[in-house]
Amino acid sequence: MQKRLGFIGIIIENREVNAAAVNELLGNYGDLIVARMGVPYQKRSCSAITLIVDATTDELGVLTGKLGALPGISVKSMLSKAK
């Protein structure tokens, strides 16, 4: 299966409690991540993370599935059409 460029958007609610699990998971999939930008939003006690990834559809599905299964985490993703 061919890898494609894409992104993952992650919202972490109650970041003081939930951020560590997200960071651990992202560390396990670091070989897929091209770039990462994270912004804490203290007013709402949450964080937003954007990842640029180079992954197959299967790899993206596994990562986003594991992220979405974590408590307090919302995830959206997209891969480019071009291979």
HUGIQUI-V551091 format. One record per residue. N is the residue number from 1. RES is the residue in three letters. PHI is phi in whole degrees, 0 to 359 (NA if undefined). BURIAL is b if it has 24 or more other C-alpha atoms within 12 Angstrom, else e. Layout:
N_RES_PHI_BURIAL, N_RES_PHI_BURIAL
This chain:
1_MET_NA_e, 2_GLN_277_e, 3_LYS_280_e, 4_ARG_224_b, 5_LEU_281_b, 6_GLY_197_b, 7_PHE_219_b, 8_ILE_230_b, 9_GLY_255_b, 10_ILE_232_b, 11_ILE_248_b, 12_ILE_251_b, 13_GLU_273_b, 14_ASN_51_e, 15_ARG_300_b, 16_GLU_299_e, 17_VAL_266_e, 18_ASN_260_b, 19_ALA_294_b, 20_ALA_298_e, 21_ALA_294_e, 22_VAL_295_b, 23_ASN_298_e, 24_GLU_296_e, 25_LEU_296_b, 26_LEU_296_b, 27_GLY_297_e, 28_ASN_290_e, 29_TYR_246_e, 30_GLY_301_e, 31_ASP_290_e, 32_LEU_270_b, 33_ILE_271_b, 34_VAL_270_e, 35_ALA_208_e, 36_ARG_217_e, 37_MET_228_e, 38_GLY_234_e, 39_VAL_228_e, 40_PRO_284_e, 41_TYR_237_e, 42_GLN_298_e, 43_LYS_303_e, 44_ARG_251_e, 45_SER_52_e, 46_CYS_220_b, 47_SER_220_b, 48_ALA_240_b, 49_ILE_234_b, 50_THR_242_b, 51_LEU_246_b, 52_ILE_260_b, 53_VAL_235_b, 54_ASP_236_b, 55_ALA_211_b, 56_THR_280_b, 57_THR_297_b, 58_ASP_294_e, 59_GLU_298_b, 60_LEU_297_b, 61_GLY_297_e, 62_VAL_295_e, 63_LEU_296_b, 64_THR_293_b, 65_GLY_296_e, 66_LYS_292_e, 67_LEU_297_b, 68_GLY_296_b, 69_ALA_281_e, 70_LEU_286_b, 71_PRO_295_e, 72_GLY_76_b, 73_ILE_244_b, 74_SER_244_b, 75_VAL_223_b, 76_LYS_223_e, 77_SER_212_b, 78_MET_202_e, 79_LEU_245_b, 80_SER_292_e, 81_LYS_284_e, 82_ALA_290_e, 83_LYS_259_e
